[in-house]
Amino acid sequence: MVAAGVVGVAAGGWPVLTARAGDSGPSMRTQLAAVLGDQKWATPKPGSWTPPPPSQDGLPPVVSRIETQERVVFLTIDDGYEYDSEFVNLVRTRKVPIMTFLTSTYIKGQGQYFWAMRNAGSRMENHTVSHPNMGTLPADRQKKQICDASDDIQKQYGRRPEIFRPPFGSFNQTTRQVAKQCGIKSVLLWSAEFYNGTTGPGVGFNGFARGDGGKGFRPGDVILMHYRKGLAKDLVTILGWIQQAGFRPAAVQNYLPKSLGGNAPDKPAPAGG
């Protein structure tokens, strides 16, 4: 009955709830919510973390890791030009919190794939329309890249992105200014990268590198990955590394305050509160 009431999901469109003769409206809505509802990820323990502060200039702040005492890391996956159905299945069945930074041009051919990712619990955030080097573009072109991507993602998946990741990590003051005009509340970079499906400088194929030159994981690391071939296998690999190191993946949006595009309160409860 749920499938009959979802119009446009297979084509990548926003679902419209419809009822046939004899269908129970509330029951259908309840089942639809169960199918399309976002996963509920664990929130940080009170007093265990420090929210990233707002920027003094009033523009979206740039965040690359979270200050936390918990042994958690945050998996973020960029682009969207490879579509591994087994990866979606792993994210859903193993309940792995991830965040997708979607290059919106890929919605055109694979809108339903990212519907599946959304339904598995991944937030869809902004990674521009066509993946340019933002720091080399004038303001009008930067704004079009960000605003148009947010428009497309909102139309397709029902929520407007509030977090932006610039391709290649390239941005400038203009990027932050126009991002704010597009509804972006924070710019999320990364502190480490898993070069899944490719060769990283100095670390080889499927290598792992920290931006600070250190080794292993640190609490609050934001880890960059990409939608590339073999992503399901690579997810199993990094989950093994994370577990062996005594860490667990967590949902980065639960460690970002609402004022920065996350789910956490702007004034978190203190320890024991």
C-alpha positions in Angstrom: 0.0 0.0 0.0 2.9 2.3 0.8 4.4 1.9 -2.6 1.1 2.7 -4.3 1.0 6.0 -2.4 4.5 7.2 -3.3 4.5 9.0 -6.6 7.8 9.9 -8.1 10.2 8.1 -5.8 11.5 5.7 -8.5 12.0 8.7 -10.8 13.8 10.6 -8.1 11.0 13.1 -7.4 9.6 14.2 -4.0 6.9 11.8 -2.9 3.3 12.9 -3.0 0.9 11.1 -0.6 -2.2 9.9 -2.4 -5.0 7.5 -1.2 -7.0 5.1 -3.2 -10.6 4.1 -2.4 -10.6 2.0 0.7 -7.2 3.1 1.9 -6.8 4.4 5.4 -5.2 7.8 5.4 -3.6 7.7 8.8 -2.4 4.2 8.4 -0.9 5.1 5.0 0.9 8.1 6.5 2.2 6.0 9.3 3.6 3.4 7.0 5.1 6.1 4.7 6.8 7.7 7.6 8.4 4.3 8.5 9.7 3.9 4.9 10.9 7.5 4.3 11.7 8.6 7.8 15.3 9.6 8.6 17.3 7.4 10.9 17.6 8.6 14.5 21.3 8.7 15.4 22.8 8.8 18.9 23.3 12.3 20.3 26.5 13.3 22.2 26.6 12.9 26.0 26.0 16.2 27.8 29.3 17.9 28.6 31.3 15.6 26.3 31.8 18.0 23.4 32.2 21.7 22.5 30.1 23.0 19.6 31.9 24.9 16.9 31.5 28.6 17.6 29.8 31.0 15.2 32.2 33.2 13.1 32.8 36.7 14.3 32.1 38.1 10.9 28.5 36.7 10.8 29.3 34.5 7.8 29.1 30.6 7.8 32.0 29.4 9.9 34.5 26.9 8.5 34.6 23.6 10.5 37.1 20.7 10.0 36.6 18.7 13.2 34.5 18.6 16.3 36.0 19.1 19.8 34.8 16.0 21.7 35.9 13.7 24.4 34.0 10.8 22.9 35.8 8.3 20.7 33.8 9.1 17.6 34.6 10.0 14.0 32.3 11.4 11.3 32.1 9.8 7.8 31.3 12.2 5.0 31.1 11.2 1.3 31.4 13.5 -1.6 30.3 13.8 -5.3 28.0 11.1 -6.5 29.2 9.7 -9.8 29.3 6.0 -8.8 26.2 4.1 -7.6 26.9 1.0 -5.5 23.6 -0.6 -4.3 25.4 -2.8 -1.9 26.8 0.3 -0.2 23.3 1.6 0.4 22.4 -1.8 1.8 25.3 -1.8 4.2 24.6 1.8 5.4 21.0 0.8 6.1 21.5 -2.7 7.7 24.5 -1.8 9.7 23.0 1.6 10.6 26.1 3.6 9.7 25.7 7.4 10.1 27.1 9.2 7.1 26.6 12.6 5.5 26.5 13.0 1.7 27.9 16.2 0.0 26.1 15.8 -3.3 27.2 17.4 -6.6 23.7 18.1 -7.9 24.3 17.4 -11.5 24.3 13.7 -10.7 20.7 13.9 -9.5 19.5 13.9 -13.2 20.6 10.3 -13.9 20.6 8.8 -10.4 17.9 10.6 -8.4 16.5 7.4 -7.1 19.9 6.2 -5.8 20.2 9.2 -3.6 16.6 8.7 -2.5 17.8 5.3 -1.2 20.7 7.0 0.5 18.5 9.5 2.1 16.1 6.8 3.3 19.1 4.9 4.8 19.7 8.0 6.9 22.2 10.1 5.0 21.7 13.9 5.1 22.0 15.5 1.6 24.2 18.6 1.8 25.7 20.9 -0.8 28.7 20.2 -3.0 27.9 22.6 -5.8 26.3 21.8 -9.2 29.3 20.8 -11.2 32.3 20.6 -8.9 34.4 23.6 -9.9 37.3 25.1 -8.0 35.3 27.8 -6.2 38.3 29.9 -5.2 38.9 30.7 -8.9 35.3 31.9 -9.7 33.8 35.3 -9.5 31.0 35.9 -7.0 28.1 35.5 -9.5 29.3 32.1 -10.7 30.0 30.9 -7.1 26.5 31.9 -6.0 24.9 30.1 -9.0 26.9 26.9 -8.1 25.7 26.9 -4.5 22.2 28.3 -4.8 21.3 26.1 -7.8 22.6 23.0 -6.1 20.5 23.8 -3.0 17.4 24.4 -5.1 17.8 21.1 -6.9 18.5 19.1 -3.7 15.5 20.7 -1.9 13.2 20.0 -4.8 14.3 16.4 -5.1 14.7 15.4 -1.4 12.5 17.8 0.5 15.1 19.6 2.6 17.3 22.6 1.7 21.0 22.1 2.5 22.4 24.2 5.2 26.0 22.8 5.2 28.4 23.4 2.3 31.6 21.6 1.3 33.6 23.3 -1.4 35.2 21.0 -4.0 38.9 20.4 -3.4 38.5 22.4 -0.2 38.9 25.5 -2.2 37.1 28.6 -1.1 37.5 32.3 -0.2 35.7 35.1 1.6 33.4 35.5 -1.4 32.4 31.8 -1.2 31.2 32.3 2.4 29.4 35.5 1.5 27.4 34.0 -1.3 26.9 30.7 0.6 25.1 32.6 3.3 22.8 34.2 0.7 21.9 30.7 -0.5 20.9 29.6 3.0 24.2 27.9 4.0 25.0 28.0 7.8 28.4 26.4 7.9 31.2 25.2 5.7 32.4 21.7 6.6 35.8 20.6 5.5 37.7 17.5 6.9 40.6 16.5 9.1 41.4 13.2 7.5 40.8 11.4 4.2 40.3 7.8 3.2 41.5 7.7 -0.4 39.0 5.0 -1.2 39.3 3.7 -4.8 42.2 6.0 -5.6 45.8 6.7 -4.6 46.6 9.3 -2.1 49.8 11.3 -1.9 52.3 9.4 0.2 49.8 6.7 1.4 49.2 4.6 -1.7 46.0 3.1 -3.0 43.1 3.1 -0.5 45.4 4.9 1.9 44.4 7.0 4.9 46.0 10.4 5.7 45.5 13.0 8.4 45.6 16.6 7.4 47.9 17.3 10.3 50.4 14.6 9.3 49.6 12.4 12.3 48.5 8.8 12.3 45.2 7.0 13.0 42.0 8.5 14.3 41.4 11.3 16.8 38.2 12.1 18.5 36.0 14.3 16.4 37.7 13.6 13.1 35.7 14.5 10.0 36.7 11.9 7.4 36.4 12.5 3.7 35.5 9.7 1.3 34.0 9.7 -2.2 31.4 7.8 -4.2 33.7 5.6 -6.2 33.8 2.0 -7.4 34.1 -0.5 -4.6 32.6 1.8 -2.0 30.7 -1.0 -0.2 34.0 -3.0 0.3 35.8 0.2 1.3 33.1 1.0 3.9 33.6 -2.4 5.5 37.4 -1.7 5.5 37.1 1.7 7.3 34.5 0.4 9.7 37.0 -2.3 10.7 39.7 0.2 11.2 37.4 2.4 13.3 36.3 -0.5 15.5 39.9 -1.8 15.9 41.0 1.7 17.1 38.2 1.7 19.7 36.1 4.4 17.9 32.6 4.4 16.4 31.1 6.5 13.6 28.6 9.1 14.7 26.3 11.6 12.9 28.1 14.9 12.5 24.8 16.8 12.3 24.1 15.8 16.0 27.4 17.6 17.0 26.6 20.8 15.1 24.2 23.4 16.6 21.1 24.4 14.7 22.6 27.8 14.0 25.3 26.0 12.0 22.9 23.6 10.1 22.9 20.7 12.6 20.5 19.2 15.0 22.1 20.1 18.3 20.8 22.9 20.5 22.8 26.1 20.3 23.4 25.9 24.1 24.0 22.2 24.9 23.1 20.8 28.3 26.1 20.7 30.7 27.4 17.4 32.1 24.8 16.0 34.5 22.2 18.4 33.2 
